[in-house]
């Protein structure tokens, strides 16, 4: 069997995802153009093909049932966190796209110490409620701790809303479904500054109830 056939067969199996799929696609393109592989590429190719066989696909199909029943909800939570981290980013993208990740790789991500912290924070109840009037804490940094909801809004409009929040606080419009850091107080809130027109997102650890 030709190497190109082995690669296309592996790519046809749902078990092949994330980094493996990207790597095999790149190698397939090189071979299709008649390029030669380096010794390192050949070694990596052998390892990737070895974990995306027919037997691996059968195990994957059994894993799909367990994943859907036991892990899918947590997987989506972790995908939002790891999509901002480099190591598990390809798998996170796969999960967010609705694909079932390869079991051994997923379990490594699931049991990662940072993943455990994320899941703990995700399950905590929200400290603040929709409609609460909040102020930024002293540890708040407007350059690091704000995520604009509408990035198409002009910088003067965004900046004006941020400055109003720093000086006058704002109102909670909603509680975001997913968190993106593993820190304590990672729950995320959608906020509109008092007098502002551009809403933004801030983590719980940077907020406090405003004095009336």
ChimeraX commands (.cxc) that place a marker at each C-alpha (Angstrom):
marker #1 position 0.00,0.00,0.00 radius 0.5
marker #1 position 1.37,3.41,-0.96 radius 0.5
marker #1 position 2.07,6.01,1.69 radius 0.5
marker #1 position -0.47,8.37,0.14 radius 0.5
marker #1 position -3.13,5.64,0.41 radius 0.5
marker #1 position -2.24,5.01,4.07 radius 0.5
marker #1 position -2.57,8.70,4.82 radius 0.5
marker #1 position -5.88,9.15,3.00 radius 0.5
marker #1 position -7.25,6.06,4.76 radius 0.5
marker #1 position -6.25,7.49,8.14 radius 0.5
marker #1 position -7.80,10.86,7.26 radius 0.5
marker #1 position -11.07,9.11,6.36 radius 0.5
marker #1 position -11.45,7.85,9.95 radius 0.5
marker #1 position -13.16,10.10,12.54 radius 0.5
marker #1 position -10.62,8.92,15.11 radius 0.5
marker #1 position -8.06,11.06,13.30 radius 0.5
marker #1 position -8.52,14.60,14.55 radius 0.5
marker #1 position -6.80,17.66,15.98 radius 0.5
marker #1 position -3.06,17.89,15.44 radius 0.5
marker #1 position -2.88,14.45,13.77 radius 0.5
marker #1 position -5.33,15.50,11.05 radius 0.5
marker #1 position -3.48,18.73,10.41 radius 0.5
marker #1 position -0.12,16.95,10.25 radius 0.5
marker #1 position -1.36,14.24,7.87 radius 0.5
marker #1 position -2.99,16.84,5.63 radius 0.5
marker #1 position 0.29,18.73,5.40 radius 0.5
marker #1 position 2.29,15.58,4.63 radius 0.5
marker #1 position -0.25,14.48,2.02 radius 0.5
marker #1 position 0.10,17.83,0.28 radius 0.5
marker #1 position 3.90,17.51,0.24 radius 0.5
marker #1 position 3.81,13.99,-1.17 radius 0.5
marker #1 position 1.20,14.93,-3.78 radius 0.5
marker #1 position 3.61,17.61,-5.04 radius 0.5
marker #1 position 6.42,15.09,-5.27 radius 0.5
marker #1 position 8.37,16.44,-2.31 radius 0.5
marker #1 position 10.52,14.16,-0.15 radius 0.5
marker #1 position 10.05,13.85,3.58 radius 0.5
marker #1 position 12.80,14.40,6.12 radius 0.5
marker #1 position 13.84,11.60,8.47 radius 0.5
marker #1 position 12.04,13.38,11.32 radius 0.5
marker #1 position 8.85,13.72,9.28 radius 0.5
marker #1 position 8.95,10.03,8.39 radius 0.5
marker #1 position 9.37,9.08,12.03 radius 0.5
marker #1 position 6.48,11.30,13.13 radius 0.5
marker #1 position 4.34,10.07,10.24 radius 0.5
marker #1 position 4.84,6.47,11.35 radius 0.5
marker #1 position 3.71,7.29,14.90 radius 0.5
marker #1 position 0.66,9.24,13.71 radius 0.5
marker #1 position -0.45,6.49,11.33 radius 0.5
marker #1 position 0.04,3.89,14.07 radius 0.5
marker #1 position -2.52,5.59,16.32 radius 0.5
marker #1 position -5.13,6.11,13.58 radius 0.5
marker #1 position -5.68,2.54,12.39 radius 0.5
marker #1 position -8.86,0.53,11.76 radius 0.5
marker #1 position -8.49,-0.91,15.27 radius 0.5
marker #1 position -8.19,2.58,16.74 radius 0.5
marker #1 position -11.33,3.59,14.86 radius 0.5
marker #1 position -13.25,0.68,16.44 radius 0.5
marker #1 position -12.11,1.76,19.90 radius 0.5
marker #1 position -13.05,5.32,19.02 radius 0.5
marker #1 position -16.60,4.31,18.11 radius 0.5
marker #1 position -17.02,2.68,21.53 radius 0.5
marker #1 position -15.52,5.78,23.14 radius 0.5
marker #1 position -18.03,8.04,21.37 radius 0.5
marker #1 position -20.85,6.57,23.46 radius 0.5
marker #1 position -19.01,7.17,26.73 radius 0.5
marker #1 position -17.91,10.64,25.67 radius 0.5
marker #1 position -21.40,11.78,24.72 radius 0.5
marker #1 position -22.83,10.46,28.00 radius 0.5
marker #1 position -20.14,11.41,30.51 radius 0.5
marker #1 position -17.70,13.99,29.17 radius 0.5
marker #1 position -19.23,16.13,26.45 radius 0.5
marker #1 position -20.46,18.96,28.68 radius 0.5
marker #1 position -17.13,19.24,30.52 radius 0.5
marker #1 position -15.29,18.93,27.22 radius 0.5
marker #1 position -16.98,22.05,25.87 radius 0.5
marker #1 position -16.08,23.97,29.03 radius 0.5
marker #1 position -12.44,22.92,28.66 radius 0.5
marker #1 position -12.44,23.67,24.94 radius 0.5
marker #1 position -13.19,27.33,25.61 radius 0.5
marker #1 position -10.30,27.49,28.06 radius 0.5
marker #1 position -7.76,25.53,26.02 radius 0.5
marker #1 position -8.60,27.33,22.77 radius 0.5
marker #1 position -6.64,30.22,24.32 radius 0.5
marker #1 position -3.74,28.00,25.37 radius 0.5
marker #1 position -1.22,26.61,22.85 radius 0.5
marker #1 position -0.85,22.95,23.81 radius 0.5
marker #1 position -4.40,21.61,23.42 radius 0.5
marker #1 position -5.66,24.24,20.98 radius 0.5
marker #1 position -6.17,21.84,18.02 radius 0.5
marker #1 position -8.22,19.47,20.16 radius 0.5
marker #1 position -10.19,22.37,21.61 radius 0.5
marker #1 position -11.07,23.50,18.08 radius 0.5
marker #1 position -12.20,19.95,17.25 radius 0.5
marker #1 position -14.45,19.83,20.31 radius 0.5
marker #1 position -15.98,23.24,19.61 radius 0.5
marker #1 position -16.68,22.06,16.05 radius 0.5
marker #1 position -18.73,19.18,17.48 radius 0.5
marker #1 position -16.20,16.41,16.88 radius 0.5
marker #1 position -15.39,13.66,19.38 radius 0.5
marker #1 position -11.70,13.88,20.41 radius 0.5
marker #1 position -9.34,10.90,20.51 radius 0.5
marker #1 position -9.73,9.29,23.92 radius 0.5
marker #1 position -6.17,9.12,25.24 radius 0.5
marker #1 position -5.41,12.72,24.24 radius 0.5
marker #1 position -8.68,13.95,25.68 radius 0.5
marker #1 position -8.09,12.21,29.00 radius 0.5
marker #1 position -4.67,13.86,29.25 radius 0.5
marker #1 position -6.33,17.22,28.74 radius 0.5
marker #1 position -9.20,16.36,31.09 radius 0.5
marker #1 position -6.85,15.33,33.89 radius 0.5
marker #1 position -4.53,18.31,33.40 radius 0.5
marker #1 position -4.21,20.26,36.67 radius 0.5
marker #1 position -5.38,23.46,35.01 radius 0.5
marker #1 position -8.38,21.70,33.50 radius 0.5
marker #1 position -9.41,20.54,36.97 radius 0.5
marker #1 position -9.29,24.14,38.22 radius 0.5
marker #1 position -11.37,25.30,35.26 radius 0.5
marker #1 position -14.07,22.71,35.94 radius 0.5
marker #1 position -14.18,23.67,39.62 radius 0.5
marker #1 position -14.57,27.35,38.76 radius 0.5
marker #1 position -17.18,26.61,36.09 radius 0.5
marker #1 position -19.44,24.80,38.57 radius 0.5
marker #1 position -19.31,27.57,41.19 radius 0.5
marker #1 position -22.38,29.72,41.50 radius 0.5
marker #1 position -22.17,33.30,40.26 radius 0.5
marker #1 position -21.43,35.85,42.98 radius 0.5
marker #1 position -23.28,38.62,41.15 radius 0.5
marker #1 position -26.66,38.76,39.40 radius 0.5
marker #1 position -28.03,40.45,36.29 radius 0.5
marker #1 position -28.81,44.05,37.13 radius 0.5
marker #1 position -26.21,44.37,39.90 radius 0.5
marker #1 position -24.30,47.65,39.98 radius 0.5
marker #1 position -20.57,46.84,40.18 radius 0.5
marker #1 position -17.23,48.64,40.27 radius 0.5
marker #1 position -13.75,47.44,39.26 radius 0.5
marker #1 position -11.53,46.21,42.10 radius 0.5
marker #1 position -8.09,47.70,42.72 radius 0.5
marker #1 position -6.46,44.77,40.83 radius 0.5
marker #1 position -8.41,45.60,37.65 radius 0.5
marker #1 position -6.32,46.44,34.59 radius 0.5
marker #1 position -8.29,47.90,31.69 radius 0.5
marker #1 position -5.67,46.74,29.16 radius 0.5
marker #1 position -5.63,43.11,30.34 radius 0.5
marker #1 position -8.93,42.39,32.08 radius 0.5
marker #1 position -11.55,43.54,29.57 radius 0.5
marker #1 position -12.89,41.73,26.52 radius 0.5
marker #1 position -15.02,43.91,24.27 radius 0.5
marker #1 position -18.28,42.34,23.08 radius 0.5
marker #1 position -18.43,44.33,19.84 radius 0.5
marker #1 position -14.91,44.63,18.50 radius 0.5
marker #1 position -16.17,46.53,15.46 radius 0.5
marker #1 position -16.99,49.52,17.67 radius 0.5
marker #1 position -14.50,52.33,17.21 radius 0.5
marker #1 position -11.65,52.69,19.68 radius 0.5
marker #1 position -12.93,56.07,21.02 radius 0.5
marker #1 position -16.31,54.47,21.82 radius 0.5
marker #1 position -14.69,51.43,23.44 radius 0.5
marker #1 position -12.26,53.57,25.43 radius 0.5
marker #1 position -15.00,55.93,26.58 radius 0.5
marker #1 position -17.00,53.00,27.96 radius 0.5
marker #1 position -13.96,51.60,29.75 radius 0.5
marker #1 position -13.09,54.95,31.30 radius 0.5
marker #1 position -16.68,55.42,32.47 radius 0.5
marker #1 position -16.59,51.96,34.07 radius 0.5
marker #1 position -13.33,52.77,35.87 radius 0.5
marker #1 position -14.80,55.95,37.28 radius 0.5
marker #1 position -18.50,55.21,37.71 radius 0.5
marker #1 position -18.90,51.44,37.52 radius 0.5
marker #1 position -21.51,49.64,35.47 radius 0.5
marker #1 position -24.43,47.23,35.39 radius 0.5
marker #1 position -24.32,43.48,34.78 radius 0.5
marker #1 position -26.21,42.59,31.61 radius 0.5
marker #1 position -25.54,38.86,31.68 radius 0.5
marker #1 position -23.41,35.97,32.90 radius 0.5
marker #1 position -21.27,34.29,30.24 radius 0.5
marker #1 position -21.70,30.54,29.80 radius 0.5
marker #1 position -18.00,29.66,29.64 radius 0.5
marker #1 position -14.85,30.75,31.46 radius 0.5
marker #1 position -11.47,31.23,29.81 radius 0.5
marker #1 position -8.98,31.16,32.71 radius 0.5
marker #1 position -8.29,28.76,35.59 radius 0.5
marker #1 position -8.02,31.49,38.23 radius 0.5
marker #1 position -10.32,31.68,41.24 radius 0.5
marker #1 position -13.15,34.04,40.40 radius 0.5
marker #1 position -13.01,33.25,36.67 radius 0.5
marker #1 position -16.78,33.57,36.15 radius 0.5
marker #1 position -17.33,36.12,33.37 radius 0.5
marker #1 position -19.91,38.93,33.31 radius 0.5
marker #1 position -21.19,41.07,30.48 radius 0.5
marker #1 position -21.22,44.67,31.68 radius 0.5
marker #1 position -22.42,48.05,30.42 radius 0.5
marker #1 position -20.68,51.01,32.03 radius 0.5
marker #1 position -22.85,53.73,33.53 radius 0.5
marker #1 position -23.20,56.20,30.66 radius 0.5
marker #1 position -21.36,53.90,28.23 radius 0.5
marker #1 position -22.68,52.37,25.00 radius 0.5
marker #1 position -20.15,49.55,24.32 radius 0.5
marker #1 position -20.65,46.46,26.53 radius 0.5
marker #1 position -17.66,44.36,27.60 radius 0.5
marker #1 position -16.80,41.25,29.60 radius 0.5
marker #1 position -14.94,41.18,32.93 radius 0.5
marker #1 position -14.09,38.28,35.25 radius 0.5
marker #1 position -15.62,38.09,38.71 radius 0.5
marker #1 position -12.27,38.45,40.47 radius 0.5
marker #1 position -11.96,42.01,39.18 radius 0.5
marker #1 position -15.40,43.17,40.35 radius 0.5
marker #1 position -17.09,44.32,43.53 radius 0.5
marker #1 position -20.53,45.62,44.38 radius 0.5
marker #1 position -20.66,49.41,44.05 radius 0.5
marker #1 position -21.62,51.49,47.06 radius 0.5
marker #1 position -24.87,53.32,46.52 radius 0.5
marker link #1:1,2 radius 0.2
marker link #1:2,3 radius 0.2
marker link #1:3,4 radius 0.2
marker link #1:4,5 radius 0.2
marker link #1:5,6 radius 0.2
marker link #1:6,7 radius 0.2
marker link #1:7,8 radius 0.2
marker link #1:8,9 radius 0.2
marker link #1:9,10 radius 0.2
marker link #1:10,11 radius 0.2
marker link #1:11,12 radius 0.2
marker link #1:12,13 radius 0.2
marker link #1:13,14 radius 0.2
marker link #1:14,15 radius 0.2
marker link #1:15,16 radius 0.2
marker link #1:16,17 radius 0.2
marker link #1:17,18 radius 0.2
marker link #1:18,19 radius 0.2
marker link #1:19,20 radius 0.2
marker link #1:20,21 radius 0.2
marker link #1:21,22 radius 0.2
marker link #1:22,23 radius 0.2
marker link #1:23,24 radius 0.2
marker link #1:24,25 radius 0.2
marker link #1:25,26 radius 0.2
marker link #1:26,27 radius 0.2
marker link #1:27,28 radius 0.2
marker link #1:28,29 radius 0.2
marker link #1:29,30 radius 0.2
marker link #1:30,31 radius 0.2
marker link #1:31,32 radius 0.2
marker link #1:32,33 radius 0.2
marker link #1:33,34 radius 0.2
marker link #1:34,35 radius 0.2
marker link #1:35,36 radius 0.2
marker link #1:36,37 radius 0.2
marker link #1:37,38 radius 0.2
marker link #1:38,39 radius 0.2
marker link #1:39,40 radius 0.2
marker link #1:40,41 radius 0.2
marker link #1:41,42 radius 0.2
marker link #1:42,43 radius 0.2
marker link #1:43,44 radius 0.2
marker link #1:44,45 radius 0.2
marker link #1:45,46 radius 0.2
marker link #1:46,47 radius 0.2
marker link #1:47,48 radius 0.2
marker link #1:48,49 radius 0.2
marker link #1:49,50 radius 0.2
marker link #1:50,51 radius 0.2
marker link #1:51,52 radius 0.2
marker link #1:52,53 radius 0.2
marker link #1:53,54 radius 0.2
marker link #1:54,55 radius 0.2
marker link #1:55,56 radius 0.2
marker link #1:56,57 radius 0.2
marker link #1:57,58 radius 0.2
marker link #1:58,59 radius 0.2
marker link #1:59,60 radius 0.2
marker link #1:60,61 radius 0.2
marker link #1:61,62 radius 0.2
marker link #1:62,63 radius 0.2
marker link #1:63,64 radius 0.2
marker link #1:64,65 radius 0.2
marker link #1:65,66 radius 0.2
marker link #1:66,67 radius 0.2
marker link #1:67,68 radius 0.2
marker link #1:68,69 radius 0.2
marker link #1:69,70 radius 0.2
marker link #1:70,71 radius 0.2
marker link #1:71,72 radius 0.2
marker link #1:72,73 radius 0.2
marker link #1:73,74 radius 0.2
marker link #1:74,75 radius 0.2
marker link #1:75,76 radius 0.2
marker link #1:76,77 radius 0.2
marker link #1:77,78 radius 0.2
marker link #1:78,79 radius 0.2
marker link #1:79,80 radius 0.2
marker link #1:80,81 radius 0.2
marker link #1:81,82 radius 0.2
marker link #1:82,83 radius 0.2
marker link #1:83,84 radius 0.2
marker link #1:84,85 radius 0.2
marker link #1:85,86 radius 0.2
marker link #1:86,87 radius 0.2
marker link #1:87,88 radius 0.2
marker link #1:88,89 radius 0.2
marker link #1:89,90 radius 0.2
marker link #1:90,91 radius 0.2
marker link #1:91,92 radius 0.2
marker link #1:92,93 radius 0.2
marker link #1:93,94 radius 0.2
marker link #1:94,95 radius 0.2
marker link #1:95,96 radius 0.2
marker link #1:96,97 radius 0.2
marker link #1:97,98 radius 0.2
marker link #1:98,99 radius 0.2
marker link #1:99,100 radius 0.2
marker link #1:100,101 radius 0.2
marker link #1:101,102 radius 0.2
marker link #1:102,103 radius 0.2
marker link #1:103,104 radius 0.2
marker link #1:104,105 radius 0.2
marker link #1:105,106 radius 0.2
marker link #1:106,107 radius 0.2
marker link #1:107,108 radius 0.2
marker link #1:108,109 radius 0.2
marker link #1:109,110 radius 0.2
marker link #1:110,111 radius 0.2
marker link #1:111,112 radius 0.2
marker link #1:112,113 radius 0.2
marker link #1:113,114 radius 0.2
marker link #1:114,115 radius 0.2
marker link #1:115,116 radius 0.2
marker link #1:116,117 radius 0.2
marker link #1:117,118 radius 0.2
marker link #1:118,119 radius 0.2
marker link #1:119,120 radius 0.2
marker link #1:120,121 radius 0.2
marker link #1:121,122 radius 0.2
marker link #1:122,123 radius 0.2
marker link #1:123,124 radius 0.2
marker link #1:124,125 radius 0.2
marker link #1:125,126 radius 0.2
marker link #1:126,127 radius 0.2
marker link #1:127,128 radius 0.2
marker link #1:128,129 radius 0.2
marker link #1:129,130 radius 0.2
marker link #1:130,131 radius 0.2
marker link #1:131,132 radius 0.2
marker link #1:132,133 radius 0.2
marker link #1:133,134 radius 0.2
marker link #1:134,135 radius 0.2
marker link #1:135,136 radius 0.2
marker link #1:136,137 radius 0.2
marker link #1:137,138 radius 0.2
marker link #1:138,139 radius 0.2
marker link #1:139,140 radius 0.2
marker link #1:140,141 radius 0.2
marker link #1:141,142 radius 0.2
marker link #1:142,143 radius 0.2
marker link #1:143,144 radius 0.2
marker link #1:144,145 radius 0.2
marker link #1:145,146 radius 0.2
marker link #1:146,147 radius 0.2
marker link #1:147,148 radius 0.2
marker link #1:148,149 radius 0.2
marker link #1:149,150 radius 0.2
marker link #1:150,151 radius 0.2
marker link #1:151,152 radius 0.2
marker link #1:152,153 radius 0.2
marker link #1:153,154 radius 0.2
marker link #1:154,155 radius 0.2
marker link #1:155,156 radius 0.2
marker link #1:156,157 radius 0.2
marker link #1:157,158 radius 0.2
marker link #1:158,159 radius 0.2
marker link #1:159,160 radius 0.2
marker link #1:160,161 radius 0.2
marker link #1:161,162 radius 0.2
marker link #1:162,163 radius 0.2
marker link #1:163,164 radius 0.2
marker link #1:164,165 radius 0.2
marker link #1:165,166 radius 0.2
marker link #1:166,167 radius 0.2
marker link #1:167,168 radius 0.2
marker link #1:168,169 radius 0.2
marker link #1:169,170 radius 0.2
marker link #1:170,171 radius 0.2
marker link #1:171,172 radius 0.2
marker link #1:172,173 radius 0.2
marker link #1:173,174 radius 0.2
marker link #1:174,175 radius 0.2
marker link #1:175,176 radius 0.2
marker link #1:176,177 radius 0.2
marker link #1:177,178 radius 0.2
marker link #1:178,179 radius 0.2
marker link #1:179,180 radius 0.2
marker link #1:180,181 radius 0.2
marker link #1:181,182 radius 0.2
marker link #1:182,183 radius 0.2
marker link #1:183,184 radius 0.2
marker link #1:184,185 radius 0.2
marker link #1:185,186 radius 0.2
marker link #1:186,187 radius 0.2
marker link #1:187,188 radius 0.2
marker link #1:188,189 radius 0.2
marker link #1:189,190 radius 0.2
marker link #1:190,191 radius 0.2
marker link #1:191,192 radius 0.2
marker link #1:192,193 radius 0.2
marker link #1:193,194 radius 0.2
marker link #1:194,195 radius 0.2
marker link #1:195,196 radius 0.2
marker link #1:196,197 radius 0.2
marker link #1:197,198 radius 0.2
marker link #1:198,199 radius 0.2
marker link #1:199,200 radius 0.2
marker link #1:200,201 radius 0.2
marker link #1:201,202 radius 0.2
marker link #1:202,203 radius 0.2
marker link #1:203,204 radius 0.2
marker link #1:204,205 radius 0.2
marker link #1:205,206 radius 0.2
marker link #1:206,207 radius 0.2
marker link #1:207,208 radius 0.2
marker link #1:208,209 radius 0.2
marker link #1:209,210 radius 0.2
marker link #1:210,211 radius 0.2
marker link #1:211,212 radius 0.2
view
